[in-house]
């Protein structure tokens, strides 16, 4: 099942593909997510040997989707004690037992210094 996310006009629209056409599955507030089309079906499985820093864009019954640059990774939802909120910037790594370790990601800014 292909899934994508549309962010426009302050709305977050989850769509699924059925028979070659996209249909809306859920509509809610976009929050802090940037407008655009997020092709969640192109997400790669998260590499448990690495840390992933990026914005949480979607969660469903099976996965947590995170945007890293222009790419997406999906984390198995069962690995989380508490699923991160959509729109938050998180750093997700894994412990020796394969459980997700979630921390605040450091956002780099382009500030001026003197």
C-alpha positions as a printed Julia matrix, in Angstrom:
114×3 Matrix{Float64}:
  0.0    0.0    0.0
  1.47   3.34  -1.06
  1.06   6.26   1.31
  1.83   9.94   0.88
  1.37  13.07   2.89
  0.22  16.45   1.54
  0.81  19.58   3.57
 -1.06  22.62   2.26
 -3.15  25.48   3.6
 -2.34  24.47   7.17
 -3.77  20.98   6.62
 -2.02  17.61   6.82
 -3.66  15.18   4.39
 -2.77  11.48   4.49
 -3.48   9.74   1.17
 -3.31   6.1    0.09
 -3.2    4.72  -3.43
 -5.98   2.37  -4.48
 -6.16   1.11  -8.05
 -3.91   3.84  -9.42
 -5.76   6.76  -7.79
 -4.98   8.58  -4.57
 -7.73   8.93  -1.98
 -7.76  10.88   1.27
 -7.56   8.72   4.38
 -7.18  11.36   7.09
 -7.09  15.17   7.38
 -5.83  17.12  10.38
 -3.79  20.2   11.31
 -0.29  20.48   9.79
  1.26  22.13  12.83
  4.88  23.05  12.17
  5.35  20.87   9.07
  6.4   22.7    5.92
  4.02  22.7    2.91
  4.75  20.09   0.25
  4.24  16.52  -0.89
  5.88  13.86   1.27
  6.11  10.51  -0.58
  6.16   8.2    2.43
  6.11   5.09   0.24
  9.73   5.9   -0.72
 10.9    5.66   2.93
 13.75   3.27   3.63
 13.95   1.04   6.71
 15.95   2.76   9.47
 19.52   1.47   9.93
 19.72   0.49  13.61
 23.5    1.0   13.66
 23.13   4.76  12.99
 21.48   7.78  14.58
 18.83   9.51  12.52
 18.32  13.26  13.02
 15.23  14.78  11.44
 11.6   15.81  11.68
  8.85  13.33  12.54
  6.32  13.73   9.71
  3.87  10.85  10.23
  3.01   7.88  12.41
  0.66   5.02  11.7
 -0.14   1.7   13.35
  3.11   0.11  12.1
  5.72   2.83  11.53
  7.12   6.21  12.54
  8.24   8.24   9.51
 11.13  10.7    9.82
 12.38  13.18   7.21
 16.15  13.47   6.97
 17.1   16.08   4.38
 15.05  15.17   1.3
 14.84  11.47   2.22
 12.58   9.53   4.57
 13.25   6.66   6.94
 10.7    4.53   8.74
 11.15   3.17  12.23
  9.14   0.19  13.5
  6.6    1.62  15.95
  6.98  -1.39  18.28
 10.54  -0.25  19.11
  9.27   2.92  20.86
  8.17   3.22  24.48
  6.6    6.59  23.59
  6.1    7.62  19.97
  7.48  11.13  19.23
  5.04  13.9   18.32
  4.54  14.8   14.67
  6.44  17.95  13.66
  9.17  17.57  16.3
 12.9   17.46  15.48
 14.3   14.25  16.99
 17.47  12.19  17.05
 16.6    8.48  16.99
 19.15   5.76  17.7
 18.87   2.21  18.98
 20.19   0.46  22.09
 21.69  -3.05  22.25
 18.21  -4.61  22.58
 16.97  -2.84  19.43
 14.74  -0.38  21.3
 14.53   3.17  19.97
 16.31   5.85  22.0
 14.76   9.26  21.28
 16.47  12.57  22.07
 16.08  16.19  21.04
 18.02  16.8   17.82
 20.35  19.78  17.69
 19.24  22.25  15.06
 22.06  24.12  13.41
 21.37  27.77  12.84
 23.0   30.38  10.67
 23.38  33.03  13.3
 25.83  35.9   13.16
 28.6   36.23  15.66
 30.96  39.12  16.24
